[in-house]
Amino acid sequence: METRNTYQSPLVSRYAGKEMSYNWSDQKKYSLWRQLWLELAKAEKKLGLDISDEQISEMEHHLADIDFCRATEIEKQLRHDVMSHIHLFGELCPKAKPIIHLGATSCYVTDNSELIQLRDGMLIIQKKIITLMKRLSERCEEFANLPTLGFTHYQPAQPTTVGKRLSLYLQDLLFDFDRLNYEVENLIFRGVKGTTGTQASFMALFNGNTKKIMELDSCIAKTMGFAKSVPVSGQTYTRKVDYYILSVLSGIAQSAYKFAGDFRLLSNLGEVEEPFESSQVGSSAMAYKRNPMRSERICSLARYVISLPANTANTHANQWFERTLDDSANRRIVLPEAFLALDIILSLFYNIINGFKVWPKIIEGTLKKELPFIATENILMAAVKAGGDRQKLHEAIRTHSIAAIKEIKESGKPNDLLNRIKTDPLFSKIAGDIDKLLNPNDFIGRAPEQVNVFLKNEIRPVLKKYENLADSKIFDSISV
């Protein structure tokens, strides 16, 4: 019998995918620390420090074999996580032990590894968004011509099309994708900066040779996949970077929430429906229900991600001088969980987009219910063309509309506005043509064309540019 006596983050145990979960795992984190110590030693050897090939080889053979229990034992004694792992690595690499972490400060491994995790996390998000955009673009095209009632203030408004509405969510994702790409392309490494960012320890190691120190900094950054490192730093890279990245994640969560919130409202109208498995239970009490639980989960998690930039903004603002440690515990929680939460948000988003159902007859019924009111402007124009007085006709339509609405609300009867207009002598010349003025396609403007132009000019070039990233299999490992 399984027992669970300790707290587990639901973001890992219940929701997030394997790739993102691994990205923020202890295994990756501490393996990166060892990789960074290795690259530091290799670069220092290349630049003339007394480090042997045997020491380098020893480190290379122990990058991933991490004894976490032993690390915990050492940390209990030293009360310092970086030092505990330096000692643990040294136990595995006795020859290399004297030169591990040579000249570095703790933030050499903590900050640089976090920047790698931030970058790799964004690359996972990047793949998910482009895959989602591809599928959403297909659904936009599929429903580009299907008229549906529009809403402003969640009140009936001029019709649009299902595809046009979907294109609004797609455009939000396009904006998010551009912002995300900017952060990926402009993220820079902390590099090798020393205890307070002055590189004083490396000045001692290299006898004041600033050229070698600059080469060391640049070499390690490039080896770890970064074009350059920050020009200046305190002990840490500026925590403003965290704010920028989480602002982008927040923006993506906002886009997902907007879609999911709308989808929940449309689900209530019966116009759309989430994917629903044959054995899925909608409610423990009401067996008939098909609650939009995926959309609700998106909103639930997105609300959390949306709130996080304020946290990172405060962390940056509260860093005193070259650094304080009040950022550490906070960032251990905020950075991974922002990515883990967004990971499942995007998976849920894709799952809904990929398999949601549209019910055209329900959509048509909703539209027909409001179409008489929407069509009154066209009726008015036709009556004027037939020789009527615009002002008298307008007043008649206003009066009939108020009466029809009152009848609907007080008696629950169907909308009889059109019959009222047809039997009004003022509209006698066009009475036989009024039904012809109620074609929903006459009220959707350029919506279908807008969708097609948007897909052609804005979306497909992006999908083409990043086609190597789009892969629906990236969502397979996640339970939604």
N, C-alpha and C positions, 0 to 999 in steps of 0.2 A: 504494500500500500504506500503510495507516494505521500510524503509530508512536505509542507512548505512553511517553515518556521521563520523565515526571514523575508523581508520586503524585496520584491523584484520590480524593477521599473516596467510598467505595462508597455512602454514604448518599445522595449526589447522583447519581452516575453510574449506580448500579445499582438503587436502591430508591425514593427519596422522590418525591412528586408535584410537579408543576410549581408549584402554588400555594404550597406550603410552601417549596420550593426558592427561589422568587422572594422570598418574605418575608424570607429571610436572605441575599439576594444583595447584592453590592456596589452594584449599580444602585439597589436600593431604599434601602439604607443611606445612600449619599451624596446621593441625591435628597432624602431626608428631612432631611439636614443643610442642604441649600440651602433647603428649605421652611421649616425652623426659622429660618434666618437671615432669610429673607423676612418671616416673621411677626413676628420681633423688630423688624425695621426698620419695618414697617407700624404696629405697636403703639407704638413709640417716636415715630414721626411723629405719630400720633393724639394722643399725650400731650404734644406740643409741641416735640420735638427737631427740629433743622434738617435734615430729610431730604426730598428732593424727590420729586414724582410720577415724574419721569424716572428717578431711581435705582430706585424701586420697580418700575417697568415693565421696566427693564433686567434686574433680578433675576428677575422673573416669566417672562421669555422664555428663561431658561437654567437651568431646574430639572432637566432630565433629560439634557442633552447633555454627558456626562462623558467626558473624554479620560483614561482610566485610565493609559495609557502616560506622558502628560505629568505626571499626579499622582505617579507613581512616580519620575520624574526629579526633581521638586521635593522629594519626601520624602527622597531620597538626600542632598540638600544640607542640608535643614533638620532631618532626623531627628525629624520630628514630623508625625503623620498629619493632625491637624486643621489645623495651619498650612499644610500643603501644599495642602489643599483650599480653604482661605481664599484662598491665592494663585491657585490655578487658577480659582476662581469670580471673583476680581478681574480676571484676564486677560480673561474673557468679559464682565465688567461693569465696564469702566474707570471709568465715572461713579459707580457704586455702591461701588467698591472702598474708599474712605475710611470708609464706615459699616458694612461687613460685619462682623458679630461684635461690634458696638459694645457694650461693657460686659460682654460674656459671657466665660465661661471654657470650656475645652474640653468639660467635662461638660455644658454647656448643650446641645450637639449630640449628644455620644456617649450620655449617659444618657437624654435625652429620646427619642432615636431608638430606643434599645434598649427603652424602655418601650412605645413604639408597636409595635415588632416582637413583643414579648412579648404584648401585647394581641391583635394581629392573628393571631399564631400560635395563641393560645388560641381565637380565634373560628373558625379553621379546624378545630381539634380539636373544638370544640363541635358544628359541623355534622356532622363524621364520627361522633361518638358518638351523636347523636340519630338519624342515619340507620341506624347499626348497631343501636341499640335498637329501632327500628321493625321491622327485618327479623327480629331475634332474637325479638321478641314474637310475630311471625307463626309462627315455628318452634316456639315454646313452645306456642302454641294447636294447631298441627298435630299435635304428639305428646303432648298433655296426657294422653291416655288410654292410651298404649302402655306396658304394664308392662315393667320392666327390673330386673335384679338390682341392688340397692344394695350399696355397699361402705363399710365403715369399716375403717381401717387397711389398706386394699386387701385386705381379706378379705370373703368373701360375707356380706351382711347383709340385713336386711328389704328387700323390693322397694320401688321407687319407680316413677316413670314417666319416660320420656325428656324429656317436656315439663317436668316438675317439676325435673329436674336442670338443664335449660337455664335455668329461671327463677332458679336460684341465681346463674348468671353474669349474667343480666340485672339482678338486684338489685344486684350489685356495681357494674355500670355506672351504675345509677341513683344510687348513693351518690357515685360519681366525678363524675357529671354535676352533681350539686348542689354539690360542692366546687369544681369548675371554674367554675361560674356565680358562686359567691361571689367567687372571685379576679378574674374578669372585671369584675364589678359594683363591686368595691371597690379596683381598681387605680387609683392616683393618680399624677399627673405629678410629675417633679422640679421643672419650672418654671424660673423665672429667679431664681437664688439667689446668683450670684457665686462668687468663688474659694474661699472657705471657708464659704459659706452665709450670710454676714452681709449680703449685698447692698450692700456698701460702695461698689462701683463705680457702682451705680445711684443711691446717695445723692449721689455726686458729679455724675452726669449730670443728675439732677433737683433739684439744689440742696436736698437733704434733704427733699423732698416725699414722705413715706412713703405717702400716699394714692395718688399716681401709681404708685409702685413696686408697691404691692399690686395695683393695677388692671392693671399690666403683667403681673404674674405670673399673675393670674387670667384675663386676656384670652387669653394664649397657650395656657394649658392648655385652655380651652374651644374655642379655634380648632382645636386638634389632637385634639379629641374626648374630653377628660377633664373630669369634673365639677369637680375641684379638683386642686391640687398639694399636695405634702407640707407640713405646717405649718412644720417646721424640717428643715434638712439640714446636713451638712458640705459638702465639695465634691461628693459624690455622693449619690444617693438611697441609703438604707440597703440593703445587700446582703442583708438579711433577706428582702426582697421576692423575690429570686431563689430563696431557700430555700423560701419558701411555694409558689411556682409550680411548682418542680421536684418538690416533695413531692406535689403533685396529679398531675403527669405520672407520677411514680413509682407512685402509686396506680393509675392507669389501666393502666400496664404490668403491675402485679401482677395485676390482674383478667384481663388478656389472657393472662398466663403461666398462671394457674390454669386457664382454659379450655383453652388449648393443651396443657398437661401432661395434663389429663384426656383430651383428645381423642386424644393419642398412645397412652395406655393402652388406650382403647376401640378404637383402630385395630388394636392388637395382638390384641385379642380378636375382631376381624373384625366388630364390631357397627356401626361407622360407617366412613366413608371420605371423604377430602377430594375436592374436585373434581379430575378427572384428564382432561387433554386427550387426544385420540385419538393424537397423536404424541408425547406426553410420555414421557420416559425416567425410570424409577424408579431404576435402578442401572446403572452402566457394565459390571458383571460379571454381575449376576443379573437377567436380562431380565424375569422374571416379577414383580419387586417393584413395589409401589406405596407407597413410603415417604411418611409424613406430613410432607413437607418444608416445607409452609407452617406447620404447627404448630411444627415444629422451629425455623424461622426466627423465629417470634414469640418463642419462649423464648430464643433466642440474643440477639435485639435487646432484649427486655424485661429480661434480666439486666443489660444495660448501663445502661438507663434507671433501673432500680430502684436502682442503685448511686450515682447522681449527687447526690441530696440531701445526702449526707455531704460531698461536695466543696463545694457551695454553703454548707453550714453552716460549714465551716472557712474559706471565703473571708470570710464575714461576721465571724466571730470574730477574724480576723487583720487587720482593717482598723484601723490605728492612728490615733487622734485624728480629724482631719477627713478623712483618706484616705491610703492608700499605693497605689502602682501595681502591687503584686504581685497585684492582682485582674484586671488588664487582659488579659494573655495567656491566663490561665485561662478567663475568661468568653467570650473570642472563640471558644473551642472548645466549652465546656460548653453554653452557652445554645442556639446553633443546633443542635448535634448532638442534644440532648435532644428537641427538637421534630421534627427530621428523622427520628430513629429511631422516635419514637412515631407519626409520620405513616404510615410503612410498616407498623408493627404493626397499626394500626387498619384499614388497607387489607387486610392479610392476614386479619385477624379477620373483616371483612365478607365477603371472598371465600369463606372457609370456611363461615360461617353461611349465606350466600346459596345455596351449591350443594352442601353436604355431603349424602351419601347415608346413609340408615339402612337396615340389613338386619334386618327384623323376625324372620325365621326364625332367624337367628344369635342374636339377642337372646332369642328364645323357647327355643332350645336351651340357652343359658347359664343361663337361669332355671330350666328344667326339671331341669337337673343338680343344682341346689342346693335346689329347692323341697321335696323330701321332708324335708330337715332343717328348713327354715323352717316347714313345715306341722305339725311335731310338736306345737306348743302347741295348735293347733286340734284335732288328733287327741286329745290328752290331754283337752281340755275335753269333747269329744263322748263319750269313753269314760266319763268321770266322770258325765256326765248320764245315761248308760245304766246307771248303778249301780255302776261300778267304784270301787276304792280309789285315790285320787289319788296317794298315796305309792308304792304298789306299781306303778302305771302309769308314774309318772315314772321309777322305777328301771329298769323294763323298757325304756322308750324310750332311756334313757341307755346301757344295756348293748347294745341293738341298734345304736344310733348308732355306738358305738365299734367294734363288730364290722364294721359296714358300711364305715366309714372305713378300717379296716385292710385289708379286702378290696380296696377301690379302690386303695389305695396299694401294696399288695404284689403284687396280681395284675393290676391295671389293668382290672378288670372294672367293668361299669356299677353304678351305685348301686342296691343291692337292699334298702335300708332298708324300703321300703313292703311288700315281700313278707315280710320278717321280722316286721313288725308284724301283717300280715294273718293270718299263720299262728300267731301267738301266741294261746293260749286266752284270755288276759286281755283281748284286744280282739275276741273272737269276735262280740259283739253288734253291733259297728259295722264289721266287716270288709268287708261289702258296700257300705258308704257311704264308705269311705276315699278312693276316687278322686274322689268329689264334693267332697272337702275341699281339692282341689289346684287350684282355679281361681285363676290369678294375680291376677285382679281383686279377690279377697277379701283380698289382703295389701297393697294399696297405700294403704290408709287414705283420707285426704281429698286425696291428691295431685292428682287432676284438678280438684277444687273449689278447692284452694289456688291452682292456676295461674290459673284463671278469675277468682277474686276478686282476686288480685294484679294481673293485667292490667287489670281493670276499675277498681280503686280507686287503684292506684299508677302504672301505666305509661301508660294511655291519656290521663289528664288531662295528663301531661307531654308526650306526643306531640302532643296537641291544641294545647297552649300554644306549642310550638315547631315546629309543622307547616311553617311557612315556611322552616325551616332544613334539613329533611330532603330530601335529593336524592341518589339513588344515583349520579348522574353525577359526583359529586365524587370517586369512586373510579376513574373511567375512565382517567385519565392515568397510572396507576401499573401497572408490570409486577409481577405476583406469581408 
